[in-house]
Amino acid sequence: MADGLSSKEVAERLTISPRTVDGLVERILRKLDFSSRTQVASWVTASAVS
């Protein structure tokens, strides 16, 4: 997600279904209290700099 990949691209890399990726993304968003994949990517980038 932090690399800007689509669900389909992530699914292909992990050899899982895009629906599984969508579910995992939704869980991540909920746990972090974010509303978009962009927020997650920004958070990961900021965390890597610290």
PQR file with spaces between the fields and no chain letter, atoms N, CA, C, O and H, PARSE charges and radii, in Angstrom:
ATOM       1  N    MET     1       0.824   -1.183    0.000 -0.4000 1.5000
ATOM       2  CA   MET     1       0.000    0.000    0.000 -0.0000 2.0000
ATOM       3  C    MET     1       0.872    1.253    0.000  0.5500 1.7000
ATOM       4  O    MET     1       0.588    2.215   -0.713 -0.5500 1.4000
ATOM       5  N    ALA     2       1.919    1.235    0.790 -0.4000 1.5000
ATOM       6  CA   ALA     2       2.787    2.408    0.866 -0.0000 2.0000
ATOM       7  C    ALA     2       3.499    2.677   -0.452  0.5500 1.7000
ATOM       8  O    ALA     2       3.934    3.799   -0.708 -0.5500 1.4000
ATOM       9  H    ALA     2       2.150    0.453    1.369  0.4000 1.0000
ATOM      10  N    ASP     3       3.617    1.655   -1.284 -0.4000 1.5000
ATOM      11  CA   ASP     3       4.263    1.829   -2.587 -0.0000 2.0000
ATOM      12  C    ASP     3       3.287    2.324   -3.647  0.5500 1.7000
ATOM      13  O    ASP     3       3.665    2.497   -4.806 -0.5500 1.4000
ATOM      14  H    ASP     3       3.263    0.743   -1.076  0.4000 1.0000
ATOM      15  N    GLY     4       2.040    2.552   -3.260 -0.4000 1.5000
ATOM      16  CA   GLY     4       1.049    3.051   -4.201 -0.0000 2.0000
ATOM      17  C    GLY     4       0.469    1.989   -5.114  0.5500 1.7000
ATOM      18  O    GLY     4      -0.075    2.307   -6.171 -0.5500 1.4000
ATOM      19  H    GLY     4       1.733    2.412   -2.318  0.4000 1.0000
ATOM      20  N    LEU     5       0.580    0.730   -4.717 -0.4000 1.5000
ATOM      21  CA   LEU     5       0.059   -0.354   -5.541 -0.0000 2.0000
ATOM      22  C    LEU     5      -1.453   -0.490   -5.379  0.5500 1.7000
ATOM      23  O    LEU     5      -2.004   -0.200   -4.317 -0.5500 1.4000
ATOM      24  H    LEU     5       1.022    0.471   -3.858  0.4000 1.0000
ATOM      25  N    SER     6      -2.100   -0.926   -6.426 -0.4000 1.5000
ATOM      26  CA   SER     6      -3.533   -1.197   -6.363 -0.0000 2.0000
ATOM      27  C    SER     6      -3.752   -2.525   -5.643  0.5500 1.7000
ATOM      28  O    SER     6      -2.814   -3.294   -5.431 -0.5500 1.4000
ATOM      29  H    SER     6      -1.652   -1.162   -7.289  0.4000 1.0000
ATOM      30  N    SER     7      -4.995   -2.777   -5.276 -0.4000 1.5000
ATOM      31  CA   SER     7      -5.318   -4.059   -4.639 -0.0000 2.0000
ATOM      32  C    SER     7      -4.946   -5.218   -5.556  0.5500 1.7000
ATOM      33  O    SER     7      -4.435   -6.240   -5.098 -0.5500 1.4000
ATOM      34  H    SER     7      -5.757   -2.152   -5.449  0.4000 1.0000
ATOM      35  N    LYS     8      -5.200   -5.057   -6.836 -0.4000 1.5000
ATOM      36  CA   LYS     8      -4.877   -6.116   -7.799 -0.0000 2.0000
ATOM      37  C    LYS     8      -3.376   -6.372   -7.837  0.5500 1.7000
ATOM      38  O    LYS     8      -2.944   -7.524   -7.872 -0.5500 1.4000
ATOM      39  H    LYS     8      -5.616   -4.227   -7.208  0.4000 1.0000
ATOM      40  N    GLU     9      -2.584   -5.311   -7.831 -0.4000 1.5000
ATOM      41  CA   GLU     9      -1.126   -5.466   -7.868 -0.0000 2.0000
ATOM      42  C    GLU     9      -0.600   -6.116   -6.590  0.5500 1.7000
ATOM      43  O    GLU     9       0.281   -6.974   -6.643 -0.5500 1.4000
ATOM      44  H    GLU     9      -2.936   -4.375   -7.802  0.4000 1.0000
ATOM      45  N    VAL    10      -1.138   -5.710   -5.450 -0.4000 1.5000
ATOM      46  CA   VAL    10      -0.738   -6.325   -4.179 -0.0000 2.0000
ATOM      47  C    VAL    10      -1.111   -7.801   -4.191  0.5500 1.7000
ATOM      48  O    VAL    10      -0.315   -8.654   -3.797 -0.5500 1.4000
ATOM      49  H    VAL    10      -1.854   -5.013   -5.407  0.4000 1.0000
ATOM      50  N    ALA    11      -2.320   -8.097   -4.641 -0.4000 1.5000
ATOM      51  CA   ALA    11      -2.788   -9.485   -4.694 -0.0000 2.0000
ATOM      52  C    ALA    11      -1.882  -10.343   -5.568  0.5500 1.7000
ATOM      53  O    ALA    11      -1.560  -11.475   -5.209 -0.5500 1.4000
ATOM      54  H    ALA    11      -2.966   -7.404   -4.961  0.4000 1.0000
ATOM      55  N    GLU    12      -1.476   -9.811   -6.703 -0.4000 1.5000
ATOM      56  CA   GLU    12      -0.589  -10.565   -7.588 -0.0000 2.0000
ATOM      57  C    GLU    12       0.757  -10.838   -6.928  0.5500 1.7000
ATOM      58  O    GLU    12       1.299  -11.937   -7.045 -0.5500 1.4000
ATOM      59  H    GLU    12      -1.738   -8.891   -6.995  0.4000 1.0000
ATOM      60  N    ARG    13       1.291   -9.840   -6.237 -0.4000 1.5000
ATOM      61  CA   ARG    13       2.589  -10.026   -5.563 -0.0000 2.0000
ATOM      62  C    ARG    13       2.505  -11.043   -4.438  0.5500 1.7000
ATOM      63  O    ARG    13       3.444  -11.806   -4.211 -0.5500 1.4000
ATOM      64  H    ARG    13       0.850   -8.948   -6.142  0.4000 1.0000
ATOM      65  N    LEU    14       1.368  -11.051   -3.728 -0.4000 1.5000
ATOM      66  CA   LEU    14       1.223  -11.951   -2.580 -0.0000 2.0000
ATOM      67  C    LEU    14       0.515  -13.251   -2.917  0.5500 1.7000
ATOM      68  O    LEU    14       0.337  -14.114   -2.056 -0.5500 1.4000
ATOM      69  H    LEU    14       0.606  -10.431   -3.913  0.4000 1.0000
ATOM      70  N    THR    15       0.118  -13.384   -4.156 -0.4000 1.5000
ATOM      71  CA   THR    15      -0.654  -14.539   -4.650 -0.0000 2.0000
ATOM      72  C    THR    15      -1.885  -14.815   -3.783  0.5500 1.7000
ATOM      73  O    THR    15      -2.130  -15.943   -3.356 -0.5500 1.4000
ATOM      74  H    THR    15       0.263  -12.684   -4.855  0.4000 1.0000
ATOM      75  N    ILE    16      -2.648  -13.746   -3.538 -0.4000 1.5000
ATOM      76  CA   ILE    16      -3.935  -13.833   -2.858 -0.0000 2.0000
ATOM      77  C    ILE    16      -4.955  -13.095   -3.713  0.5500 1.7000
ATOM      78  O    ILE    16      -4.585  -12.446   -4.691 -0.5500 1.4000
ATOM      79  H    ILE    16      -2.448  -12.830   -3.885  0.4000 1.0000
ATOM      80  N    SER    17      -6.222  -13.184   -3.359 -0.4000 1.5000
ATOM      81  CA   SER    17      -7.244  -12.538   -4.178 -0.0000 2.0000
ATOM      82  C    SER    17      -7.323  -11.041   -3.871  0.5500 1.7000
ATOM      83  O    SER    17      -7.030  -10.616   -2.754 -0.5500 1.4000
ATOM      84  H    SER    17      -6.522  -13.711   -2.564  0.4000 1.0000
ATOM      85  N    PRO    18      -7.718  -10.252   -4.862 -0.5600 1.5000
ATOM      86  CA   PRO    18      -7.902   -8.814   -4.629  0.2800 2.0000
ATOM      87  C    PRO    18      -8.932   -8.528   -3.533  0.5500 1.7000
ATOM      88  O    PRO    18      -8.803   -7.540   -2.811 -0.5500 1.4000
ATOM      89  N    ARG    19      -9.950   -9.379   -3.403 -0.4000 1.5000
ATOM      90  CA   ARG    19     -10.943   -9.191   -2.334 -0.0000 2.0000
ATOM      91  C    ARG    19     -10.312   -9.359   -0.959  0.5500 1.7000
ATOM      92  O    ARG    19     -10.681   -8.660   -0.015 -0.5500 1.4000
ATOM      93  H    ARG    19     -10.055  -10.182   -3.990  0.4000 1.0000
ATOM      94  N    THR    20      -9.364  -10.280   -0.842 -0.4000 1.5000
ATOM      95  CA   THR    20      -8.652  -10.458    0.423 -0.0000 2.0000
ATOM      96  C    THR    20      -7.860   -9.194    0.741  0.5500 1.7000
ATOM      97  O    THR    20      -7.852   -8.724    1.879 -0.5500 1.4000
ATOM      98  H    THR    20      -9.065  -10.848   -1.609  0.4000 1.0000
ATOM      99  N    VAL    21      -7.204   -8.659   -0.259 -0.4000 1.5000
ATOM     100  CA   VAL    21      -6.439   -7.419   -0.070 -0.0000 2.0000
ATOM     101  C    VAL    21      -7.375   -6.301    0.374  0.5500 1.7000
ATOM     102  O    VAL    21      -7.057   -5.562    1.305 -0.5500 1.4000
ATOM     103  H    VAL    21      -7.209   -9.040   -1.183  0.4000 1.0000
ATOM     104  N    ASP    22      -8.519   -6.172   -0.280 -0.4000 1.5000
ATOM     105  CA   ASP    22      -9.475   -5.126    0.093 -0.0000 2.0000
ATOM     106  C    ASP    22      -9.888   -5.254    1.558  0.5500 1.7000
ATOM     107  O    ASP    22      -9.977   -4.254    2.270 -0.5500 1.4000
ATOM     108  H    ASP    22      -8.777   -6.773   -1.036  0.4000 1.0000
ATOM     109  N    GLY    23     -10.136   -6.472    2.004 -0.4000 1.5000
ATOM     110  CA   GLY    23     -10.508   -6.690    3.398 -0.0000 2.0000
ATOM     111  C    GLY    23      -9.388   -6.316    4.353  0.5500 1.7000
ATOM     112  O    GLY    23      -9.627   -5.700    5.392 -0.5500 1.4000
ATOM     113  H    GLY    23     -10.064   -7.285    1.425  0.4000 1.0000
ATOM     114  N    LEU    24      -8.177   -6.686    4.001 -0.4000 1.5000
ATOM     115  CA   LEU    24      -7.025   -6.353    4.841 -0.0000 2.0000
ATOM     116  C    LEU    24      -6.805   -4.848    4.895  0.5500 1.7000
ATOM     117  O    LEU    24      -6.497   -4.299    5.953 -0.5500 1.4000
ATOM     118  H    LEU    24      -7.983   -7.186    3.157  0.4000 1.0000
ATOM     119  N    VAL    25      -6.961   -4.185    3.758 -0.4000 1.5000
ATOM     120  CA   VAL    25      -6.809   -2.728    3.713 -0.0000 2.0000
ATOM     121  C    VAL    25      -7.851   -2.069    4.610  0.5500 1.7000
ATOM     122  O    VAL    25      -7.531   -1.139    5.350 -0.5500 1.4000
ATOM     123  H    VAL    25      -7.211   -4.631    2.899  0.4000 1.0000
ATOM     124  N    GLU    26      -9.089   -2.542    4.550 -0.4000 1.5000
ATOM     125  CA   GLU    26     -10.139   -1.979    5.397 -0.0000 2.0000
ATOM     126  C    GLU    26      -9.800   -2.140    6.878  0.5500 1.7000
ATOM     127  O    GLU    26     -10.034   -1.225    7.667 -0.5500 1.4000
ATOM     128  H    GLU    26      -9.348   -3.297    3.948  0.4000 1.0000
ATOM     129  N    ARG    27      -9.256   -3.283    7.260 -0.4000 1.5000
ATOM     130  CA   ARG    27      -8.873   -3.506    8.660 -0.0000 2.0000
ATOM     131  C    ARG    27      -7.759   -2.560    9.081  0.5500 1.7000
ATOM     132  O    ARG    27      -7.785   -1.998   10.176 -0.5500 1.4000
ATOM     133  H    ARG    27      -9.066   -4.026    6.619  0.4000 1.0000
ATOM     134  N    ILE    28      -6.781   -2.392    8.200 -0.4000 1.5000
ATOM     135  CA   ILE    28      -5.671   -1.473    8.495 -0.0000 2.0000
ATOM     136  C    ILE    28      -6.200   -0.056    8.672  0.5500 1.7000
ATOM     137  O    ILE    28      -5.825    0.638    9.618 -0.5500 1.4000
ATOM     138  H    ILE    28      -6.760   -2.848    7.311  0.4000 1.0000
ATOM     139  N    LEU    29      -7.068    0.372    7.764 -0.4000 1.5000
ATOM     140  CA   LEU    29      -7.629    1.722    7.855 -0.0000 2.0000
ATOM     141  C    LEU    29      -8.377    1.917    9.167  0.5500 1.7000
ATOM     142  O    LEU    29      -8.233    2.951    9.820 -0.5500 1.4000
ATOM     143  H    LEU    29      -7.372   -0.191    6.996  0.4000 1.0000
ATOM     144  N    ARG    30      -9.176    0.925    9.554 -0.4000 1.5000
ATOM     145  CA   ARG    30      -9.924    1.019   10.808 -0.0000 2.0000
ATOM     146  C    ARG    30      -9.006    1.085   12.016  0.5500 1.7000
ATOM     147  O    ARG    30      -9.212    1.907   12.909 -0.5500 1.4000
ATOM     148  H    ARG    30      -9.293    0.085    9.024  0.4000 1.0000
ATOM     149  N    LYS    31      -7.992    0.224   12.050 -0.4000 1.5000
ATOM     150  CA   LYS    31      -7.092    0.181   13.203 -0.0000 2.0000
ATOM     151  C    LYS    31      -6.317    1.483   13.360  0.5500 1.7000
ATOM     152  O    LYS    31      -6.050    1.921   14.479 -0.5500 1.4000
ATOM     153  H    LYS    31      -7.825   -0.443   11.325  0.4000 1.0000
ATOM     154  N    LEU    32      -5.955    2.101   12.233 -0.4000 1.5000
ATOM     155  CA   LEU    32      -5.200    3.351   12.291 -0.0000 2.0000
ATOM     156  C    LEU    32      -6.108    4.579   12.336  0.5500 1.7000
ATOM     157  O    LEU    32      -5.630    5.708   12.456 -0.5500 1.4000
ATOM     158  H    LEU    32      -6.171    1.744   11.324  0.4000 1.0000
ATOM     159  N    ASP    33      -7.420    4.353   12.240 -0.4000 1.5000
ATOM     160  CA   ASP    33      -8.405    5.436   12.198 -0.0000 2.0000
ATOM     161  C    ASP    33      -8.149    6.373   11.019  0.5500 1.7000
ATOM     162  O    ASP    33      -8.248    7.593   11.146 -0.5500 1.4000
ATOM     163  H    ASP    33      -7.808    3.436   12.143  0.4000 1.0000
ATOM     164  N    PHE    34      -7.820    5.783    9.873 -0.4000 1.5000
ATOM     165  CA   PHE    34      -7.611    6.526    8.641 -0.0000 2.0000
ATOM     166  C    PHE    34      -8.774    6.254    7.701  0.5500 1.7000
ATOM     167  O    PHE    34      -9.519    5.289    7.873 -0.5500 1.4000
ATOM     168  H    PHE    34      -7.739    4.791    9.769  0.4000 1.0000
ATOM     169  N    SER    35      -8.918    7.124    6.698 -0.4000 1.5000
ATOM     170  CA   SER    35     -10.015    6.953    5.749 -0.0000 2.0000
ATOM     171  C    SER    35      -9.534    6.683    4.327  0.5500 1.7000
ATOM     172  O    SER    35     -10.350    6.465    3.431 -0.5500 1.4000
ATOM     173  H    SER    35      -8.312    7.908    6.558  0.4000 1.0000
ATOM     174  N    SER    36      -8.212    6.694    4.109 -0.4000 1.5000
ATOM     175  CA   SER    36      -7.724    6.449    2.749 -0.0000 2.0000
ATOM     176  C    SER    36      -6.369    5.749    2.760  0.5500 1.7000
ATOM     177  O    SER    36      -5.621    5.797    3.736 -0.5500 1.4000
ATOM     178  H    SER    36      -7.549    6.870    4.836  0.4000 1.0000
ATOM     179  N    ARG    37      -6.090    5.109    1.654 -0.4000 1.5000
ATOM     180  CA   ARG    37      -4.796    4.451    1.474 -0.0000 2.0000
ATOM     181  C    ARG    37      -3.675    5.481    1.453  0.5500 1.7000
ATOM     182  O    ARG    37      -2.552    5.190    1.865 -0.5500 1.4000
ATOM     183  H    ARG    37      -6.698    5.069    0.861  0.4000 1.0000
ATOM     184  N    THR    38      -3.975    6.679    0.976 -0.4000 1.5000
ATOM     185  CA   THR    38      -2.976    7.749    0.918 -0.0000 2.0000
ATOM     186  C    THR    38      -2.506    8.117    2.324  0.5500 1.7000
ATOM     187  O    THR    38      -1.319    8.368    2.536 -0.5500 1.4000
ATOM     188  H    THR    38      -4.887    6.916    0.641  0.4000 1.0000
ATOM     189  N    GLN    39      -3.416    8.150    3.272 -0.4000 1.5000
ATOM     190  CA   GLN    39      -3.040    8.438    4.652 -0.0000 2.0000
ATOM     191  C    GLN    39      -2.095    7.377    5.193  0.5500 1.7000
ATOM     192  O    GLN    39      -1.143    7.699    5.903 -0.5500 1.4000
ATOM     193  H    GLN    39      -4.380    7.946    3.101  0.4000 1.0000
ATOM     194  N    VAL    40      -2.347    6.124    4.866 -0.4000 1.5000
ATOM     195  CA   VAL    40      -1.465    5.042    5.309 -0.0000 2.0000
ATOM     196  C    VAL    40      -0.078    5.217    4.696  0.5500 1.7000
ATOM     197  O    VAL    40       0.930    5.085    5.390 -0.5500 1.4000
ATOM     198  H    VAL    40      -3.120    5.862    4.289  0.4000 1.0000
ATOM     199  N    ALA    41      -0.024    5.509    3.410 -0.4000 1.5000
ATOM     200  CA   ALA    41       1.257    5.693    2.732 -0.0000 2.0000
ATOM     201  C    ALA    41       2.034    6.852    3.353  0.5500 1.7000
ATOM     202  O    ALA    41       3.245    6.747    3.551 -0.5500 1.4000
ATOM     203  H    ALA    41      -0.843    5.616    2.846  0.4000 1.0000
ATOM     204  N    SER    42       1.358    7.944    3.659 -0.4000 1.5000
ATOM     205  CA   SER    42       2.014    9.094    4.293 -0.0000 2.0000
ATOM     206  C    SER    42       2.528    8.736    5.680  0.5500 1.7000
ATOM     207  O    SER    42       3.631    9.125    6.066 -0.5500 1.4000
ATOM     208  H    SER    42       0.375    8.029    3.498  0.4000 1.0000
ATOM     209  N    TRP    43       1.714    7.989    6.426 -0.4000 1.5000
ATOM     210  CA   TRP    43       2.101    7.574    7.767 -0.0000 2.0000
ATOM     211  C    TRP    43       3.342    6.675    7.730  0.5500 1.7000
ATOM     212  O    TRP    43       4.256    6.835    8.538 -0.5500 1.4000
ATOM     213  H    TRP    43       0.819    7.673    6.113  0.4000 1.0000
ATOM     214  N    VAL    44       3.364    5.732    6.786 -0.4000 1.5000
ATOM     215  CA   VAL    44       4.509    4.827    6.655 -0.0000 2.0000
ATOM     216  C    VAL    44       5.752    5.612    6.294  0.5500 1.7000
ATOM     217  O    VAL    44       6.822    5.371    6.852 -0.5500 1.4000
ATOM     218  H    VAL    44       2.621    5.602    6.129  0.4000 1.0000
ATOM     219  N    THR    45       5.624    6.550    5.367 -0.4000 1.5000
ATOM     220  CA   THR    45       6.764    7.368    4.942 -0.0000 2.0000
ATOM     221  C    THR    45       7.283    8.198    6.106  0.5500 1.7000
ATOM     222  O    THR    45       8.494    8.269    6.318 -0.5500 1.4000
ATOM     223  H    THR    45       4.755    6.747    4.913  0.4000 1.0000
ATOM     224  N    ALA    46       6.399    8.821    6.858 -0.4000 1.5000
ATOM     225  CA   ALA    46       6.805    9.636    8.006 -0.0000 2.0000
ATOM     226  C    ALA    46       7.453    8.776    9.080  0.5500 1.7000
ATOM     227  O    ALA    46       8.407    9.212    9.724 -0.5500 1.4000
ATOM     228  H    ALA    46       5.415    8.763    6.686  0.4000 1.0000
ATOM     229  N    SER    47       6.954    7.569    9.283 -0.4000 1.5000
ATOM     230  CA   SER    47       7.515    6.665   10.291 -0.0000 2.0000
ATOM     231  C    SER    47       8.903    6.195    9.894  0.5500 1.7000
ATOM     232  O    SER    47       9.757    5.982   10.754 -0.5500 1.4000
ATOM     233  H    SER    47       6.179    7.215    8.760  0.4000 1.0000
ATOM     234  N    ALA    48       9.132    6.033    8.621 -0.4000 1.5000
ATOM     235  CA   ALA    48      10.434    5.566    8.138 -0.0000 2.0000
ATOM     236  C    ALA    48      11.510    6.642    8.313  0.5500 1.7000
ATOM     237  O    ALA    48      12.684    6.320    8.494 -0.5500 1.4000
ATOM     238  H    ALA    48       8.438    6.206    7.921  0.4000 1.0000
ATOM     239  N    VAL    49      11.117    7.905    8.262 -0.4000 1.5000
ATOM     240  CA   VAL    49      12.049    9.018    8.405 -0.0000 2.0000
ATOM     241  C    VAL    49      12.460    9.194    9.849  0.5500 1.7000
ATOM     242  O    VAL    49      13.597    9.582   10.118 -0.5500 1.4000
ATOM     243  H    VAL    49      10.163    8.167    8.115  0.4000 1.0000
ATOM     244  N    SER    50      11.568    8.921   10.787 -0.4000 1.5000
ATOM     245  CA   SER    50      11.841    9.142   12.222 -0.0000 2.0000
ATOM     246  C    SER    50      12.921    8.257   12.739  0.5500 1.7000
ATOM     247  O    SER    50      13.262    8.324   13.919 -0.5500 1.4000
ATOM     248  H    SER    50      10.644    8.605   10.569  0.4000 1.0000
